[in-house]
Amino acid sequence: MEIPENTVADLTRRLRRVEGQIRGIQQMLAEARDCRDIVTQMSAASKALDQAGFLLVASGLTWCIANPDESAAEGYALEDVQKLFMKLA
């Protein structure tokens, strides 16, 4: 499956942001910050990670629709990509 360079760059930025959020949560725990604040940050990190996953699957689905024969030959039949989407849902 071919993922466009701009999508890879976007995914990389998103994952780095999530990584920073996770480090921030760890610091909040070490500082014994308020539980509500920590849960809020955990929720934000989780949502950001979900959005990155959806972006990746959407890009793959777009590629599969545009290149059905090539995607099937690479083992990415449309049904397989749909299953990936459902793993994130």
N, C-alpha and C positions, 0 to 999 in steps of 0.2 A: 504494500500500500504506500502510495506516495503522499506525503504530507508537505504542503507548500512551506517554503522557508519562512514566510511571514507568520504562518501559524505556529511553526516550531519556536520562533522567536517570542511570540506572544505567550505560548505555553511555558517557556523557560522563565519569562518575567513573572508570570502568575505563580509558578512553583517557588521561585525565589521569595516572592512576597509571602507565600504561605510558610515557607521555611522561617522567615523572620517573625511571622506571627507566632509560630510554635516556640521559638526561642524566647519571645516576649512572654508567652504563657508560662514557660518554665521559670523565668525570672519572677513573674508575679507570684508563683507558688513559693519560691525561695524567700520572697519578701513577705509571705503570709498576707497577701492582699485579699480584699473582700471576695467572697465566693461568687457573688453576683457579677463582679467585674471579670473574674476568670471565666465563668461560664459564657458570658457575652463574647469574650475573645475566642473561646473554643468554638462557639457557634459560627463566628465570622470566618475562622480558619477552615472549618468544615465546609461551609458554603463555598468559599473560594476554591477549595480543592474539588468539590463537586462540579463547579463551573468549568474548571480546567478539564476535567474528564469529559464533560458534555461537549466542549469545544473540540477535543481530540476525536471523539466518536462522530460528531457532526462532519468534521473534515473527512474522516474515513468514509462515512456514508455518502458524502458528495462525490468522492472519488469513485466509489463502487458503482454509483448510478451512472456516472459519466463514462466508466470503463468496465462494463459488466463482464466481458470475456476475460480481460486481463486480471480483474479482481478475483474472479472464480478460479483462474489458473493459479493464483498466488495463495489460494485457500481463504479468501475473504468473500465468500458468497454473501449476498445481501442478507440472508437469514442469519449468518454468523455475526455480521455487524449489528444487526438488530438485537441479537442476544447480548452483545457488549453494551449496547444502550440500556437494556433492561437490567444489567448488573449495576448500573449507576442509579437507576430509578428507585 
